[in-house]
């Protein structure tokens, strides 16, 4: 980005009305932002234009993640996760299961698994193709504030395949 001076938001063009059905016109760089006003905004940072604004959450949106296959995940204080197609803004699914604020979401490098960390002291792993909860990881003694996948395979093999084979009783809590 070019130098935007002392107030970077003044250089961005955030329109008061945005067509939620507008399509991305092949931006060089796509940026998504979230806010305490329950808004998710899509930006083309090359043109400094906000071209779409979404309002799915009932409370603040605390975390966003973009996948390699053009899906946006959002998690918030309303204990929900939403998955979106970035090209159209269409909702792919609404994932339920956490009992506390969702502080962090992250996609696996292939975009097939989503991890979410919550104030309920758990990490949940979600199958993004079937919109179901694969695994609940417990053990934290406080809020889970951040989750991240390694982009590099380890010597431990691929735990992602193990999670796909196991089902939990929580699978029915997610909806599409």
C-alpha positions in Angstrom: 0.0 0.0 0.0 1.1 3.5 -0.6 1.8 5.8 2.4 -1.6 6.8 3.7 -0.4 9.5 6.1 -1.4 9.8 9.7 -5.0 8.6 9.3 -5.0 5.5 7.1 -8.8 5.1 7.1 -9.1 8.5 5.5 -7.4 7.1 2.3 -9.9 4.2 2.1 -13.2 4.7 0.3 -15.9 3.2 2.5 -19.2 3.9 0.9 -22.4 4.4 2.9 -24.3 1.9 0.7 -22.8 -1.2 -0.7 -24.5 -3.7 -3.0 -24.2 -7.0 -1.2 -24.5 -8.9 -4.5 -21.6 -7.1 -6.2 -18.9 -9.3 -7.6 -15.2 -8.9 -7.2 -13.7 -7.4 -10.3 -10.5 -9.5 -10.1 -8.8 -7.5 -7.3 -5.0 -8.0 -7.0 -5.4 -8.1 -3.3 -8.5 -8.9 -1.3 -8.8 -7.8 2.3 -11.6 -8.7 4.7 -12.1 -6.8 8.0 -14.5 -7.2 10.9 -15.7 -4.8 13.6 -17.5 -4.5 16.9 -20.5 -3.1 14.8 -21.2 -6.7 13.7 -19.9 -5.9 10.2 -17.7 -7.8 7.8 -16.3 -5.7 5.0 -14.5 -6.8 1.8 -11.9 -4.4 0.3 -10.0 -4.2 -2.9 -6.9 -2.6 -1.5 -5.5 -1.8 -4.9 -8.4 0.6 -5.5 -9.0 1.3 -1.8 -12.7 0.4 -2.3 -15.0 -1.4 0.0 -17.2 -3.4 -2.4 -19.3 -5.5 0.0 -20.5 -5.4 3.6 -22.1 -8.3 5.5 -24.0 -8.3 8.8 -24.4 -12.0 9.9 -23.5 -11.8 13.5 -25.7 -10.6 16.4 -22.6 -9.3 18.3 -19.0 -8.2 17.6 -17.1 -10.2 14.9 -13.8 -11.2 16.6 -12.0 -13.2 13.9 -11.8 -13.8 10.2 -9.9 -16.2 8.1 -9.5 -16.5 4.3 -9.0 -20.0 2.8 -7.0 -21.0 -0.2 -10.2 -22.0 -2.0 -11.9 -18.5 -1.6 -13.9 -19.1 1.5 -14.2 -16.6 4.4 -14.8 -17.8 7.9 -16.1 -15.4 10.6 -16.4 -16.0 14.3 -17.8 -13.8 16.9 -19.2 -13.0 20.4 -22.5 -14.5 19.4 -20.8 -18.0 19.6 -21.4 -18.7 15.9 -19.2 -19.2 12.8 -20.3 -18.3 9.3 -18.7 -19.5 6.1 -18.9 -17.3 3.0 -18.0 -17.5 -0.7 -15.7 -14.5 -1.2 -16.6 -14.1 -4.9 -20.4 -13.7 -4.4 -20.8 -13.0 -0.6 -23.2 -16.0 -0.5 -23.5 -17.9 2.8 -22.1 -21.4 2.6 -23.0 -22.4 6.1 -23.6 -21.4 9.7 -21.7 -23.5 12.3 -22.9 -24.0 15.8 -21.4 -25.7 18.8 -19.3 -23.3 20.9 -20.7 -22.1 24.2 -18.5 -19.0 24.4 -17.3 -16.2 22.3 -15.2 -17.3 19.3 -11.9 -15.5 19.4 -10.1 -17.1 16.5 -10.7 -19.1 13.3 -8.1 -20.5 11.0 -8.1 -22.7 7.8 -5.9 -25.7 7.2 -3.5 -25.1 4.2 -5.8 -27.0 1.9 -8.9 -25.1 3.2 -10.8 -28.4 4.1 -10.6 -28.0 7.8 -11.4 -25.0 9.9 -10.2 -24.6 13.5 -12.0 -22.3 16.0 -10.9 -21.2 19.4 -13.3 -20.1 22.0 -13.9 -18.6 25.4 -15.5 -22.0 26.2 -11.9 -23.2 26.5 -12.1 -25.5 23.5 -10.8 -25.8 20.0 -13.2 -27.2 17.4 -12.2 -28.7 14.1 -14.8 -28.4 11.3 -15.1 -30.1 8.0 -15.8 -27.2 5.6 -17.1 -29.4 2.8 -19.8 -31.1 4.9 -20.2 -28.3 7.5 -19.8 -30.6 10.5 -17.9 -30.7 13.7 -15.1 -33.2 13.4 -13.4 -33.0 16.8 -13.5 -31.0 20.1 -10.1 -30.4 21.6 -10.3 -29.8 25.4 -7.6 -29.1 27.9 -7.2 -25.3 28.1 -7.8 -23.8 31.5 -8.8 -20.4 30.0 -10.1 -18.9 26.8 -8.5 -20.0 23.5 -7.5 -16.7 22.0 -5.7 -17.9 18.9 -5.5 -20.9 16.6 -3.2 -21.5 13.6 -2.3 -24.4 11.3 1.3 -25.1 10.2 1.7 -24.6 6.4 4.5 -27.2 6.5 3.8 -31.0 6.9 5.4 -32.5 10.0 7.1 -35.8 10.7 4.0 -36.8 12.7 2.0 -37.4 9.5 -1.2 -35.7 8.7 -3.6 -35.5 11.7 -6.3 -34.1 9.5 -7.0 -37.5 8.0 -7.4 -38.9 11.5 -10.0 -36.3 12.4 -12.1 -37.1 9.3 -12.4 -40.7 10.4 -13.7 -39.9 13.8 -17.1 -38.4 14.4 -18.3 -36.7 17.5 -21.8 -36.4 19.0 -21.4 -32.7 18.3 -21.8 -33.2 14.5 -25.5 -32.6 14.6 -25.0 -29.1 16.1 -23.8 -27.6 12.9 -26.2 -26.6 10.2 -25.9 -25.6 6.6 
